[in-house]
Amino acid sequence: MTTLSRITLNPAVMGGKACIRGLRVTVGIVVGLLAAGRTHEEILKAYPYLEPEDINQALAYAAWRVEEHEVPLSIG
């Protein structure tokens, strides 16, 4: 898997949600805009401080999270 160096998790930023480079733009915002039919160019115009690789890593992070499985631990 590619290193996701642009995805940050910080409890003090956006409640600890996965963000782009510590900015107040979450992976969910970027993926949601893409799902709504926005193009990369439209997103970059709306958020001029983002870079094309930010969008690519947001998608890679979202894909990785979808494949992650949580296994409940039994107590006792």
N, C-alpha and C positions, 0 to 999 in steps of 0.2 A: 504494500500500500504506500502511496505517496505520502510524504510527511506533510502534515497540515499545519504549517508554521503560521498561517494567517488566521487560524481559528483560535480564539482565546476564550477562556472561562475564568471569570472573576466575580466573586459574590458581590462586589461593590459596583458592578456595571450590569445594568439590565437584569438585576436579580440573579445573576449567575448563569444566565442563558448563554449559549454559544454565540459569540459575536465575531465580527470581522475586525481583526487587528486592534482589539480593545476599544473600537468605536461603539457608538450606541446604535449600531445596525446589527440586528441578529441574523443568524443563518435562516431562521424562520421567515423573516421579512423578505430576504432575497429569494428563497425557494418559493414563497407564496406569490411573489410578483411574477416569477417565471411560470408558475402554475396557472396564473391568471392571464397568461398570454403575452406578457411584456417581453420585449427583446432585451438582449444584453445591452444594446446601445441605449435603449430607453432607460434602463436601470442606471447605467453609468451617467446619463444626462441628469437624472433625478437626484443621484447621489454622486456628485462630481469628485468627491474624495475617495471613491472606490476605484479599484483597478480591475481589469479583466480577470486576472488570476484570482481575485477575491471571489468572484462569482463561481469560477471553476472549483475552488476549494470549498465553497459553501455547498455546492452540489455533491462533491466527494464526501464531505462530512455527513450530509443528510443520508446518502446512500449507505454509508458505514453504520450509522445509528439505526437505520431500518433493519439491518441484518443482525444487530446485537440482540441477544436474548438474555433476559433476567431469569435466574433460577431461584425460587424462594427457598430459604433454608428452614428446615424443621427444627423447632426448639423442643428440647426435652427428650 
